[in-house]
Amino acid sequence: MEQRGIVRREEVVGDGRGAEAVLTPLGVDTITTAAPLHVESLRRHLIDALTPEQLRTFAEDRRAAPGTDGRHPQAPHPR
């Protein structure tokens, strides 16, 4: 992805162990283009295949997962 210009490496200030992968503007455009297709595929292959009871259980389990509040975090803007 780095060679394709979708991400770039940036040093982590104060932490010499590695680097962060940061989305480039091309990376943001790539995700923006791919997201609707990905969501449609998830719906078709996962959500639509579940019974109403399975879907309720899935939603309940998702809300109960540690570190989640049921909302999707916003992706940071490219630097």
N, C-alpha and C positions, 0 to 999 in steps of 0.2 A: 504494500500500500504506500510505503514511503517512496519507492521508485516510481509509482504511478502519480505521485503528487497529491495523494488523498490525506496523508498525515505527514507530520514532520516531528523530529525528536527535539525536545528542549530539555536542558539541564534543570534539575530540581534544585532550586536555590537552597543552600544549607544542607544538602544531602548528596554527597558525591557518589552514592551507590549506583545511580542509574539515571534514566531520563523518563520524561513523560511523552506519550504520543499525543500530539495536538492536531486537531482537524484543521486543514487548510480551507480556504474558501471553496476549492474544488471538492474537498471532502464533504463540506456542508451541502453543496449542490448535489453531490452523489447520494447522500442520505435522503435529502428532500425528494429526489426523484424516485428512489427505491422504496421509500416508506409506504406509499399507498399500495404498491404491489405486494409488499411484505404483509401488511395488515390484511389485505384481501385473501392472501394465501393462508394465513393463520386462521382466519374466520372459516374458510372453506374446509381446511384439513383438520382443524381442532374444534373450534367452537360449534360449528354446525353439526359435527359428528356426535356431540354430547347430548344425552337426554336432558330434559329440564332439571331432574334431580342431580345429575352429574354436574351440570352447569352451576347450580346453587352451591354444591359442595366445593367446586373449584373456586367460586367467588369467595366463599367463607374462608377457605384455606389461604387464599391470597391475602385477604385482610388480616389474617392471624399471623402471617409470616413475620419473623423478627426483622426489625428495621424498616418495615413498610407501614405506610399509613393509607394505602389504597390509591395514592396519587402517583403520577409519573413525574420523575424529576426532569427539570428542563436541562437540556444539553448546554454546556457553556458555549459562548460565542468564540469563533476562532480568533486567535491573537494576531 
